[in-house]
Amino acid sequence: MKKIYLISFLITSIILMSGCEKFLDKQPIATVTSVGFYNTKENTTLAVNAIYDVWTWERWGDLLYAQGDCGSDDAEVGGNPTIVDDQADAQYIMLYKSLSNNTYVTKFAKLCYTGIQRANNVLQGTDPSNNKLTFDPSKLRGEASFLRAQFYYYLATTIGPVPLILEPLNSDQFTTGNREAGDNEKGTKQLESIYTQIVKDLEYAASVLPAKSATSPGRATKAAAYGYLIKTYATMATSKYIFADKAKTDYWNKVVEYSDKIRTEDPRILEPDYHRLYTVNGENSSESLFEIQFIAAGNYGPQGEGNEAPINFGPRGLFDWVSNYGYGLNSPTVELVKIFDINNGTATPIKWQDQWIIKPVFPLDSNSGAKKEAFLKIQMKKYAPDLLKSYVDYDPRLDLIAKPGDSLYNIDKNKYYKIRAFKGSNDGLFSATGFWDMKTCSALIDGGNQANQLNKILLRYADVLLIEAEAKLALGDAAKATDLVNQIRKRAQDSRYVADPTVGTNSYHPGFAIKAGTTPKLADPSSVTLQDIQLERRKELFLEGVRFYDLVRWDLANATLGNRPMEFHQRSYSWKNDQTIFVPIPSIMISDGKGSVIQNPGY
């Protein structure tokens, strides 16, 4: 599928490329292609591939990490700790002070609407009323419907009440507003219309899409459609902002129904080793419901095919290889690290201790680079806790946060390199929080910004199981809810790594073997509470762009983010209850709407 994306893009970009001058390419495809373009399966497949391709564009995930992770209590923007305004647009989102010209928001909205425009083109061109079609378009229409729903799902959760466009746009058609008749200031009716359309698109997609075993990696499947239906219905069941007059129990029953359909129609299982999910070896695994496909590419630009995230989020400094490796964005907070259990052999697991964070202050005689490096190595050796040796075991998911003493493996050099995991603002290679994100940087890559081919998982089965646990608990089945949570915890227990020099370089973590541990502790039968499920989602899905949206749908955002501690730059947050749950509508969308697009409250 990865090669298909690249080849199809080169062919189809000539036909489907969006313009740069306006917010959207408003010219319908019928005016730039020969009549009957969609009459053949080959052409329609190229057009559908071009919808998928939008997900691989440069900086596609900026808003999802800046709002989903850094807008929550899981991460700070990070970057160069000596530069107060590094990645300013991300910081404004994190601080809930985003402006309508924020580049992260504008780029993400353009990406989504480009995908929606391409999906609309396909759906119009393959309408069943077209009696000139030479093939059955159902599967490809299902993929286009799935992708359109996916783009609207992310627009609705990030930006809120956006224009709902279901047909290809003519030059005078972007006067479609973002408020239903009789709507309120918050656009509640508009949001409800968007979620209703998402459900409609996904239900159709699920009815015609194949199971994973019957299609190519990376393409939409029944399980992917059911998974996003589960996410959508969970939002409808819990959010106080939409469908307040509806019976929430009905939505939870839908979550259970579609969870069962995954098991019967397109079965998925948890990947046995949690770490493997975030490696090239673990791409398109049994747990993945949908992931963005990347290929190794040295090119840089809006339509590049490689994944920038490993460089953007990778540690800024490594010992003995390159001093400045990544940009160090999306730095995990101390508060996130503290939620993970560390078993010290007693009845009560301990938590991460503040004194384990290394905050070196350079001595006066360490001005030269060599002296600084030698000083830091001494500090690391002296203070870095070795969890594998010092404790019985710990929650292995903590491995996906780089801590003092941790290393990154370089495949080409067959060697581990110690990470410079220091907290402070007196060195450009330090971390804003003392930690780094390892979910996007499983191995060192020599190359440019887009050299990494590591896929990005947008939805996986663990997410679905934990939502199903919420549903079961809400419907009174605490036993099943507990069982679902314990499935997640048991996989974590079974993912423990121990040093083993006999494990060779054919492994994605040479020198380490898997040995089941006892942490996190399994819940007693029928004992799980909603708070347990909420905490388990945070432990399982941290730094995957979901925490902020979970807090919003649980109605915990005001309490959690209104009193959020700042760990680094000490800049004030500006959380406004019930207003900053969305970023602002991009100003260019408002100007292109010619008065029909209304800004979100508070901006």
N, C-alpha and C positions, 0 to 999 in steps of 0.2 A: 504493500500500500504506500510506503514512503516514496518509492520511485514513481509510482503512479501519480502521486501528488505533484511531483516536480515536472514530469513530462506533460501532464494534462494542463498544468499551469502555463507552461511555455506556449502551448497551443491556444489555450482558451483566453489567456490574458489579452490577446489582440482583440478578442470579441467582447470581453466582459469587463475590462479594466475600468475602475471608477475614476472620475475626474478629480482633480485636486482643488479646483477653484471654489467649488460649492461644497456644502456639507455632504451631499449625496450626488451620485451620478444619476440625474433625473431622466436621462434619455432611455426609453425602453429599448430592449434588445431588438425588437422587431424593426427598428429603424436603422440598425447598424449591422444587421446580418441579412442574408438572403431569406426570402420567404420560405417557410417550411424547415427551418433549421432543426427543430425538435422532432421532425418526423422519423428520424432514425435513432436507434438505440445508442449508436456510437457517439453521435453528437450530444445527445441528452446526457450520457455518462460523463462526457467532458464538462458539460455545464454543471452537473452535480459535483464533480471533483473540484470545480472552481469555488463552490460554496465551502467545502471542507478547507480549501487552501487558505481562506481568510483567517482561520484560527492560527496559522503558522506565521502570520506577519509580525514584523518587528514590534516589540513592546506590547504584545497582545495582553499580557497579564499584569501590566502596571497597576491598573485600578483595582484588580482583584486582590493583589497583595497589599496595596496601600490602604484600602478600605477593609478588606476581609481579615487581614492579619494585623497591620499596624493601626488600623482604626479600632482594634479590640485591645484587650489586655495581654495578648500573646506576644506582641512584637513592637519594636520601635523601628523607624525607617533605617537608622544606621548610616552607613556610608563612612565618609572620612570624618572621624571625631574631632579633628582640629578645625573643620569648616562648619560654622554654625548653620549656614543655609544650604548645605549639600543636599541635593535632591529636594529643592524647595517645594515643588508642586506636591510631592509625596508627603512632605511634612505638613503642608496646609491641610491635606486630607486627614492625616493622623490627628492633627490638632482641632479638627472640625471647623476649619476656617477657610475651606476651599472657595475660590472665586469661580465665576461662570466661564472664565477663559482658561481654566486649569487644563494643561495639555494632557495629563493622564486621563481625565474624564472625556475630553473632546476626542482623543484618539480611540478610546474604547467605544464610544458611541458611534464614531465613523465606521469602525471595524464591524460592529454589530449590524448597522444599517446597510453596509455593503453586502454582508451575508444575507440579510433579509431581502434586499433588492434582487440578488441573484436567485434566491429561493423562489421569490414571487415570479421571476421570469420563467423558471422551470415549470412551476405549477400552472401558470397561464398557458405556456407553450404545449404542455402535455395534457391539457384539459380533455376529459373523456369525450367531449363534444367534437373534438378534432378527429374527423373520420379518415384523415390521411396518415395517421400513425401506422408505422409498419411493425410495431412491437407492442407488448403489454407494458405500459409505463408504471404499473402499480408500485414495484419495489423502489424505483427511482423517485417517484412522487412521495413515497414514504420517507425516503432519506431527506428530500427537500423539506417536507413537513416537519420532520424531527429537528433539522438544523434551524429552521425558522423558529420553532418553539424554544429551542435552546438559547438562541440569541435573545428572544424576548424575555425568557426567564432571567437571564443575567441583567438585562436592562431594567426589568421591573424591580429586582432586588437591590440594584446599585443606585440607579437614578430615579426610579419610581414611575410616576404617571407620564410616560413618553407617548408620542404619537403611535397609533396602531395602524400600520400600513400593510394591506394584504393584497395589493395589486402593484404591478410595475408602475413607476411614476413617470408621468409626462412632466414637461418643464414647468407647468403651472399647477401641479398637483400637491406640492408640499405645503399647501395651506391647510392640510389635515391637522386639526388641533389636538391637544392632549387633555381635553376635558369633555366628558359626556354632558348632554343636556341636563341642566339642573344639578350639576356636580358641585361639590363643596371646594373650599380653598385647597384642601389636601389632594384633590383628584381621586377620591375614593372610588367613585363609579368607573373612572377610567382604568384604575388599577384592577378592579374586578373584571372589567371587559378583557383586559390583557390576560389575566389568569384563566378566564373562561376560554379564550382562544388557545392558550398554551395547552390546556387539557384537550381541547378538540383536536389540535394538530397531533398531539402525542398519542391519543387514542387511535386516530387513523393510522399513524405510523406503526404502532404496535400491531395493528391488525394485518399489515402487509409486509412488514420487515421480517427477514429470516433470523434464525438463531445464529449465535456466533460461529457454530461449526459449519454453517452453510454460506459464509461470506468471507471476504478478505479482512485481515487485521486493520483496525482503524475505522471501518465503516459502521454505520448505525445498525443496531440489532434490536430485537424485541426487548431484551433485558435492559438496554440503554433507554428505550422509550418508557418502559415500566419504571425504571429507576428515577427518571425525571418526573414522571407522574407522582411517584412517592414523595419526592422533594417538594413538588408543587402542592400536593394535598396536605403535606405537613405544615407548610406555610399557611394555607387556608384554614387549617384546623387550630392553629395557635396564635396567629397574628391578630392583634386587637384592632388593626388598622383597616382590615377588609373583611367582608362577609360577616359582620357582627350580628346580623339578624338571622343567620343560618345555624342549623344544628351541627355543631362541631363533631358530634359522634359520627355523623354520616361521612365526614371527611376521613376520620380515623379508620372507619371500616373500609374505605377505598384504599388506604395505605396497606391494610392487611390483605385485601383482595389482590392488589398488584404485587405484593411481596410473594404471595403464594403462586402467582402466575410466573414469576421469575423461576421459582423452583420447578414448576411443571413444564414450562415451555422453552426456557433458555437457561438451564441451571448454571449457577456460579458457586464457587467455594472460596473461602479465604485462602490466600497465598500462605503456605506453611511458615515461611520466614518473613517477618515484618520488614527486615532490612532490604530484602530482595525487591520489594515493590519499587524502590527508588534507584534501581540500577538498570543499565541497558539489558542485562540478562533477564530482568524481570518484566520487560515491556510486554504489554498485551497479555497479561497473566490471567489465570482463572478468576481472579478477583476484580479485574478491570471491567467496568461497564462502558466507559468511554474515555479515550485519551487522545490527545493531540499528537500526531505523528511528525517527528522531526528527522532530518537527515543531517549528517555532518556537512557543514558548508562554511567556507571562509568568507562568503560575501556578507555585506552589511547593508541594510536598507529596508524600506517599508515592506518589501515582498521577499525578504530573505527566508531561507528554508531551514536554517539551523536554530537551535534553542539558545537564547541569550541568558536565560535564567541562571545556569550554573556559574557563569562569570559574574552576573549581577549580584547574586546572593553568596558567592563563594567567599571564604575567609580572605581578608586583606593581606595577611602575612603568613608565611611558612618558613620554618628554619631550614637552612642549608640547600634551598633550591632557588626560588625566586622570592624577592622581598615583597613584591606587590603582586599578588595573584588575582584576587577578585575585588569587587567593589564593596562587599560586606553589607549589602542591603538586607532588610527584613531580619534584624537582629532579635533573637528570642529574649524575652524579658526574664529577669530574675524570678518574678512572680510565676511565670510559666514553669520554669525549671523546678521550682519548689513543690509543685503538685505531684511530682513523681516519687513513688516510694523507693527507699533504699533499705534493704533488709540487712541488719547488722547482727542477725542471729538471736535477737530478742523477740519477745511477743509483739512489741510495737515497733513497726518500721520507722526509721528516722527520715527527715526531709533534708534537702540540700541546705547547707549552712552558708550564711553570708560570708563567713571568714574564709571559705574555700575559693572565693573569687579573688584573683590576683590583680592588685592595683599597684604596679611598680612605680616608684618615684626615682628617676634617674639620679645617681650621685653626680656631684659637680664635675668629676674628672671623666665623665663618660660622653663627652661631646662627639667623638668620632663614631662613625657607623660601626666599626669593628668592636669598639668598647661597649657600645650599646647592646650589640648582639650578644657578646659574651656575658654581659650583665643579665640580660633577659633569659639566657639559657640557664644561668644559675638560679634565677628566680623560679623558672618553670620546674627545674629539678627539685628545688627545695619545697615548693608549696603545692604543686599539682597533686591532687588526690588520685590514686590509682584504684578505681572502683573495683576492678577485676580482682585485685589482691586484698584490698582492705575490708571488703564486705562480703557477706555470704552470697548475695545476689541483689539485683535491683531491677526495676522495670526496664526491659531492654529497649523500649521505645525512646528512652533517654539518649540512646546512642545517636539518634538523628539530630541531636543538638551538640555542636562542637563545644567541648569544655576543656579546661586545663588538663593537659596530659594526653588529649586525643590526637589522632593522626589521620592524614589522608593518603590513600594508596595511589601511586602513579603507575599505570599499566605499562607504559612504554619503558620506564626505568626499573620496573619491578622492585619498587622500594616505597616504604612508608616515610612520610615527612611530617614532623611535629607541627601542629598548628600553633600560631602565636595567639593564644587565647588570653589576652590581657584586657582589662577594662581601664579606660582613661581617655583624656583628651590631650595628652602631652606627646602623642606620637600618632602619625597618620595611619599606621598599620594596626592600631589597637581597635577594639570593638566598643561600640557605644554602650553595650550592656555587659560585656565580658563573654558573650556567647555568639555562635554563628549557626546559620541554618544549613543542615547537612542533607535535607530531603531533596535538594536540587543539585547537590554537589557530591555525588557518591564516589567519584574517582577524578583524579587530576587529568586535565586535558591540556595539551600544548596546542595553542591556536588562538584565533581571534575571537571577537565577540560572539560570533554565531558558529563556532566550530563544533559545538556539542550536539550530538544526535539524541540525547536523552529525551524520551517522550515526557509529556506532562499529563498526568491522570486528572481528569476533571470530575469523574464520579467512579467510586468503587463500592464493592459489595459491603464492606464494613460500615460505610455511611448508611446504606439502606437498612442493614440489620439493626443499627442503633435507633433509626427512626421507627422501624417496626417495633422495637422494644418500647418506645414512647407510646405508640398506638395501643399495644397490648396492655400496658399499664393504665392508659386512659380508659380502656374498655373493661377493666377489672380483672385482667389475667396477669397477676403479678408473677405467677410461676413461669409462664412463657417469657415474660419480660426479663426475668432473672436469667433464664437459660440463654437468651440472646446476648445479654451482657457478658455472661461467662464464656460464651464462644469467643468473644473479642479478647477477653482477659487470658483465656487459655492459649490462644495464638501468641499473645505477648509473652507469656511464660515460656513457651516452647521456642522462642526466638533468641534466647540468651546465648551470647558468644563467650567462649573461653579460649585462652591462648592455647594453640596447638601447632608446633613447628612442622608437623608432618603434613599439614594441609598445604598443597602446592599452589602454583600460580594459575592453575586452571580454575581456581575458585575466584569469585568476585571479591572475597575478603581473605586472601592468603594469610596463613598463620593463625587462623581462628577457626574453631569448630563450634557446632551448635550443641549445647547441652541444656536440657530443660531445667528451668529454675522454679521458684515458688512465688515469685513476685511478678505481677500484682496478685494479691490474694483473691481467690474466687469467692463470690457472694454466696451466702447461705440460701437454701431453697426459699423462693417466694419472698425474699427480703429486700429486693431492689426498690429504691425510691426514685422519683423524678430527679432529685438532686444527684443521685448516683449516676443516672443515665447522662445527665448534663455534664458531669465531671468526666465520665468515660469518653464522651464525644470530644471533649477538649484534649484529653490525653491521646486519643487515637488519631485525631484529624488536625492536630496543631500544625500551623504554617502551611495549610492547604487551602487557605482563603475562605474558610467557612465560619470561623468563630464569631465575627461581627454579626453576620446574618442570623446565626443561632441566637445570640443575645437579643437581637431585635424581635425575632418571632416568639421568644420566650417572655418577652416584656421585662427583660433584665438589663436592657441597655442603659436606661436612665440611672438605675442604682449602681451598676458596675462602672460605667464610663463617666458618669457625673462626678465620681470620686476617684478617678484613676490617678495613681502616683506616676510622676515623671521620673524615669530612671537616668536620663542622660542630660539633654540640653537645658533642662529646667525651664522650658518655655510653657506658658500657661495653656491649658486646654480650654476650649470654648464650646463644650457640649450644651446644646439647647434641647431640653426635654421634648421628645416627639417631633422635633424639626430636623435635627441633623442625622436622622436615620437614613436620609438620602443625600447624595451629593447634588450640587446644583445642575439644572438643565444647561448644557453648553450654550454660550451666547450665540454662536454661529447657527445653532438650531433655531433659536428664537428669532434671529434676524431673517433666516430663510423661511420661517413660518409666516412672515408678513402679518404679525399681530395675532395669529391663531394659537401660538404656543406660549403657555403661561409658565413663569418661573416657579420653582418649588418654594413653599413658605420659608421665610428666614433668610433668603438670599437676595 
